Amino acid sequence: MNILFATLVDVNSFGERGIYQDLMRELAGPGHNVYVVSPAERRYNRPTEFFSDEAGGILKVRVGNIQKTGKLEKGVSTVLLESQYVGAVKKHLKGIKFDLVIYSTPPITLGKLIRYVKRRDNAVTYLLLKDIFPQNAVDLGFLSQGSLLYRFFRKKERMLYAMSDFIGCMSPANVMYLLEHNREVDGSAVHVCPNSITQVAPADGADKVEIRKRYGIPQDVKVFAYGGNLGKPQCVSFIVSCLRLAQDKGDRFFLICGEGTDAQLLSDYVREELPGNVKLFDMLPMEEYGELLSACDIGLIFLDYRFTIPNFPSRLLSYMAQGLPVLACTDRATDLGDIIAGGGFGWWCWSGEPEAFDRIADEICGMGGDALREMGKRGRKYLEENYLASQAAGVILESVGRASS
């Protein structure tokens, strides 16, 4: 079976780590060839090119700048993307008949590509729903509901759902939201296909003392770690409020590792108020980040309290893989907190109340190391039972099998 995967993620090798790369490696088993269509943003001055990989091939398409750029350029580049992808597939993959097309949101503007391959090859189409746009932009105040731009993107969203034979959602709450707000979608085509990663070896043997010493982290404190984007969805002002409440408490230390449009709020806070228990890092290579996490005690997740859509951040998996219990501060729409608490590997609080975060942090700092490690082991077990890429690949292939029978 030939599989086409279209994404906005910058994929350069099947050997890379990431939720999409891990999934594609699992799909590229005996009898399956996987071809990835991925952007090469203009800033990198790369031409459109195709190159073979051990699992299939990667088509890099020259597009406008999409990440870390202004709203206007990002918007225009995203709208033009589908036509650029179609042109590249016609030119470089014209001799390959695809049996399955997989694509993820963001963006919702891949409809032309999906429709083209579906009609040309009679391919089965599978949407990995990782982002519900434009409603997330409405929640954060970027778009007004009912505006011309909102109606344009909402039409694109519905078209994408309509041409999808199957839709894999990140969690049960995602399934419920999608069906409730899109009555025309066939419920039998929608199911849970969560964020997933390849099985990773636990870091039980990591030398935490040496790692903490190397990174300048105190030894006899509880270390809370956050790694990932620092933009509007994370409500960085809330993170700063939480850190400010804890800055005089010497039994805890906070590592923040990431970049984004609002990262400067954290930098300004650290520079101006000089908290002794906060350390900031830019984005680190995957292996180095994993090593750093192995010396921490708790993983943090932040989502803006205004969200009405049920997000499910993939950074959860990094914490679970390293055996860290998780403290999630989110909106009330997501079922992330229910899953963490129900699995017995963490805590949840509403992200509109920094004092709630501080109370839970107090509770955590009063716990013994053995209790936290036991919670972390439950998290790793939950990961192995629910969030492995091999399991997600099985869900997708089972759907394709149903469509073919």
C-alpha positions in Angstrom: 0.0 0.0 0.0 1.3 3.5 -0.9 0.5 6.1 1.8 0.7 9.9 1.4 1.1 12.0 4.5 0.7 15.8 4.2 1.8 18.0 7.1 3.0 21.5 8.1 5.7 19.9 10.2 9.2 20.3 8.9 10.1 16.6 8.2 13.5 15.9 6.8 14.0 12.3 7.7 11.9 9.3 8.9 14.6 8.9 11.6 13.6 12.1 13.4 11.6 11.9 16.6 8.1 13.4 16.8 4.5 12.4 16.9 4.2 12.3 13.1 7.6 10.9 12.3 7.1 8.1 14.8 3.7 7.3 13.4 5.0 7.3 9.8 7.8 4.8 10.7 5.2 2.5 12.2 3.0 2.7 9.1 6.0 2.0 6.8 6.0 -1.7 7.6 6.2 -4.7 5.2 4.2 -3.9 2.0 3.7 -0.2 2.9 5.5 2.7 1.4 5.1 6.1 3.0 5.6 9.4 1.2 5.6 12.6 3.2 4.8 16.1 1.8 6.4 18.7 4.1 7.1 22.5 3.8 10.4 24.1 3.0 9.8 27.7 4.2 11.1 30.5 2.0 13.5 31.7 4.8 15.6 28.6 4.4 16.1 29.2 0.6 15.5 25.6 -0.4 14.0 24.5 -3.7 11.1 22.1 -4.0 12.7 18.7 -4.1 12.0 15.0 -3.6 14.4 12.5 -2.0 14.1 8.9 -1.1 14.3 7.6 2.5 14.5 4.1 3.9 10.7 4.1 4.6 9.6 5.7 1.4 10.2 9.3 0.3 10.0 12.9 1.4 8.8 15.8 -0.8 9.9 19.2 0.4 7.7 21.9 -1.0 9.0 25.5 -1.2 6.3 27.7 0.5 6.0 31.0 2.2 7.0 31.5 5.8 4.5 29.9 8.1 6.2 29.6 11.5 7.6 32.5 13.6 6.4 35.2 11.2 3.8 38.0 11.1 0.1 37.3 11.0 -0.4 38.6 7.5 2.5 36.6 6.0 1.4 33.5 7.9 -2.2 33.8 6.7 -1.3 34.3 3.0 1.3 31.5 3.1 -1.2 29.1 4.7 -3.9 29.9 2.1 -1.4 29.4 -0.8 -0.1 26.2 0.6 -2.6 23.8 -0.8 -2.1 24.9 -4.4 1.7 24.7 -3.9 1.4 21.1 -2.5 -0.9 20.0 -5.4 1.6 21.4 -8.0 4.5 19.6 -6.3 2.7 16.3 -6.0 1.7 16.5 -9.7 5.3 17.0 -10.7 7.2 14.8 -8.4 4.8 12.0 -7.4 2.8 11.6 -10.6 3.8 8.0 -11.1 2.7 6.8 -7.7 -0.9 5.6 -7.1 -1.8 6.2 -3.4 -4.2 4.0 -1.5 -4.3 6.1 1.6 -3.9 9.9 2.2 -3.3 11.0 5.8 -3.2 14.7 6.8 -3.3 16.6 10.0 -4.6 19.9 11.2 -3.2 22.5 11.3 -3.8 23.6 8.6 -7.3 23.2 7.4 -6.3 24.5 4.0 -5.2 21.2 2.4 -8.6 20.5 0.8 -7.4 20.9 -2.8 -4.6 18.4 -2.3 -6.8 15.8 -0.6 -9.5 16.2 -3.2 -7.0 15.8 -6.0 -5.4 12.6 -4.8 -8.7 11.2 -3.7 -10.2 11.6 -7.2 -7.1 10.7 -9.1 -6.3 7.5 -7.2 -9.6 6.6 -5.5 -7.7 6.8 -2.2 -9.0 6.5 1.3 -8.7 9.8 3.2 -7.9 10.0 6.9 -7.8 13.2 8.9 -5.7 13.4 12.1 -7.6 16.2 13.9 -5.0 17.9 16.1 -6.4 21.4 16.0 -9.9 22.8 15.7 -9.7 26.0 13.7 -11.1 28.7 13.4 -12.8 28.3 16.7 -9.5 28.3 18.6 -8.7 31.7 17.1 -12.1 32.9 18.2 -11.5 31.7 21.8 -8.2 33.6 22.0 -9.6 36.8 20.4 -7.8 36.6 17.1 -11.0 36.3 15.0 -14.6 37.4 15.7 -17.3 34.8 15.1 -19.3 35.8 12.1 -16.6 37.8 10.5 -15.8 37.4 6.8 -12.5 35.7 7.6 -14.1 33.4 10.2 -16.7 32.3 7.6 -14.0 31.7 5.0 -12.0 29.4 7.3 -15.1 27.7 8.7 -16.1 26.8 5.2 -12.6 25.4 4.6 -12.9 23.4 7.8 -16.3 21.9 6.9 -15.0 21.0 3.4 -12.1 19.2 4.9 -14.4 17.1 7.2 -16.7 16.3 4.3 -13.9 14.9 2.1 -12.5 12.8 5.0 -13.5 9.1 5.0 -12.2 8.9 8.6 -11.4 11.4 11.3 -9.1 10.4 14.2 -9.4 12.7 17.2 -7.0 13.1 20.1 -9.5 12.2 22.9 -13.1 11.3 23.7 -13.9 15.0 24.3 -12.6 15.9 20.8 -14.9 13.3 19.3 -17.9 14.7 21.2 -17.0 18.3 20.3 -16.6 17.6 16.6 -19.9 15.8 16.3 -21.8 18.3 18.4 -20.6 21.3 16.3 -20.7 19.6 12.9 -23.9 17.7 12.7 -23.3 16.8 9.1 -20.3 14.6 10.0 -21.0 10.9 10.0 -20.4 9.7 13.6 -19.3 6.2 12.4 -16.4 7.8 10.7 -15.0 9.5 13.8 -13.0 7.8 16.5 -10.1 8.3 18.9 -6.6 8.1 17.4 -4.5 9.9 20.0 -1.1 11.6 19.9 1.4 8.9 20.1 5.2 8.2 20.2 7.5 5.3 19.6 8.3 3.2 22.7 11.2 4.8 24.6 13.5 3.3 27.2 12.7 4.6 30.7 15.4 6.9 32.3 15.5 5.0 35.6 19.3 4.9 35.4 19.9 8.6 34.8 22.4 10.3 37.2 20.1 13.0 38.4 22.7 14.5 40.7 25.2 14.9 37.8 22.6 16.3 35.4 21.3 18.8 37.9 24.9 19.9 38.6 25.6 20.3 34.9 22.5 22.5 34.3 22.8 24.5 37.5 19.8 23.1 39.2 19.6 22.7 43.0 19.7 19.2 44.3 17.4 19.2 47.3 14.3 20.7 45.8 11.3 19.5 43.7 11.9 20.5 40.1 8.9 21.4 37.9 9.6 21.4 34.2 7.8 22.8 31.2 8.9 22.2 27.6 7.2 23.4 24.5 5.7 26.4 22.8 5.3 29.7 24.7 2.6 31.5 22.8 -1.0 32.7 23.2 -2.5 29.2 23.7 -0.3 28.7 26.8 -1.4 32.0 28.4 2.2 32.9 29.5 0.9 35.7 31.7 -0.7 33.0 33.8 2.6 31.1 34.0 4.3 34.3 35.2 1.6 34.7 37.9 2.2 31.2 39.1 6.0 31.7 39.3 5.5 35.0 41.1 3.5 33.2 43.9 6.3 30.7 44.3 9.4 32.9 44.0 10.0 33.0 47.8 9.5 29.3 48.3 12.9 27.5 48.5 11.6 24.0 48.3 10.8 24.2 44.5 12.5 25.1 41.3 11.1 25.7 37.8 12.6 24.9 34.5 11.0 26.5 31.4 12.3 25.3 28.1 10.8 26.7 24.9 10.2 29.5 22.5 7.2 31.4 21.1 5.5 34.7 20.6 5.1 35.4 24.3 8.3 34.0 25.6 9.5 37.5 26.2 7.0 37.9 29.1 9.0 35.2 31.0 12.4 36.7 30.0 11.2 40.1 31.3 9.9 38.6 34.5 13.2 36.8 35.2 15.3 39.9 34.3 13.3 42.4 36.3 12.3 40.4 39.4 15.3 38.0 39.7 13.5 35.0 41.1 16.1 32.5 42.5 14.1 29.4 41.6 13.4 29.9 37.9 15.7 28.9 35.0 14.9 29.6 31.3 16.1 27.6 28.3 15.5 28.0 24.6 14.3 24.9 22.7 16.8 22.1 23.2 17.6 19.1 20.9 15.3 16.2 21.6 17.9 14.0 23.3 19.2 16.8 25.5 15.7 17.8 26.5 14.9 14.2 27.4 18.0 14.0 29.5 17.1 17.3 31.3 13.6 15.9 32.0 15.0 12.8 33.5 16.5 14.9 36.3 13.1 16.7 37.1 10.2 15.6 39.3 7.0 17.0 37.7 6.0 17.9 34.2 3.8 21.0 33.6 1.1 21.7 31.0 -0.5 25.1 30.5 -3.5 26.0 28.3 -5.4 29.3 28.2 -8.5 29.3 30.3 -10.6 30.8 27.5 -10.5 27.7 25.2 -13.9 26.2 24.4 -12.3 23.5 22.3 -10.8 20.4 23.9 -7.0 20.6 23.2 -4.7 17.7 24.1 -1.1 18.8 24.1 1.5 16.3 22.8 4.1 17.4 25.3 2.2 15.2 27.8 3.9 12.2 26.2 7.4 13.4 26.9 6.7 13.7 30.6 5.0 10.2 30.7 7.9 8.7 28.8 10.3 10.0 31.5 8.1 8.7 34.3 7.2 12.2 35.6 3.8 12.9 37.2 2.0 15.8 35.5 0.4 19.0 36.7 -2.0 20.3 34.1 -3.4 23.9 34.3 -6.0 24.2 31.5 -9.4 25.4 30.4 -12.5 23.4 31.4 -13.3 22.1 27.9 -10.4 19.6 27.6 -10.6 16.1 29.1 -6.8 16.2 29.7 -7.3 16.7 33.4 -9.8 13.8 33.7 -7.4 11.4 32.0 -4.4 12.5 34.1 -6.3 12.3 37.4 -8.2 9.1 36.3 -4.9 7.4 35.5 -3.5 8.4 38.8 -0.4 10.1 37.4 -1.0 13.8 38.1 -3.2 16.8 39.1 -5.4 19.3 37.3 -6.4 22.9 38.0 -8.2 25.6 36.1 -5.8 28.0 34.4 -7.7 31.1 35.5 -6.6 30.8 39.1 -2.8 30.9 39.9 -3.6 30.3 43.5 -4.9 26.8 42.7 -1.6 26.0 41.0 0.3 27.3 44.1 -1.8 25.1 46.4 -1.2 22.0 44.4 2.5 22.8 44.1 2.6 23.1 48.0 1.0 19.6 48.1 3.5 18.2 45.7 6.5 19.6 47.6 5.2 18.0 50.8 5.2 14.5 49.1 8.0 12.0 49.4 10.1 11.0 46.4 8.8 7.5 46.4 5.2 8.6 46.1 6.1 10.8 43.1 8.1 8.1 41.4 5.1 5.7 41.9 2.8 8.2 40.2 5.3 8.6 37.4 5.4 4.8 36.9 1.7 4.8 36.5 2.0 7.5 33.9 4.6 5.5 31.9 2.4 2.4 32.1 -0.6 4.5 30.8 1.5 5.7 27.9 2.5 2.1 27.0 -1.1 1.0 27.1 -2.7 3.9 25.2 -0.2 6.3 23.4 2.2 4.2 21.4 2.7 5.0 17.7 2.2 1.3 16.9 -1.3 1.4 18.4 -2.2 4.6 16.5 -1.0 3.0 13.3 -3.2 0.0 14.0 -6.2 2.2 14.5 -5.6 3.9 11.1 -4.9 0.6 9.2 -8.0 -1.0 10.7 -10.1 1.9 9.4 -8.6 1.5 5.9 -9.4 -2.2 6.1 -13.0 -1.5 6.9 -13.3 0.9 4.0 -11.8 -1.7 1.6 -14.0 -4.6 2.7 
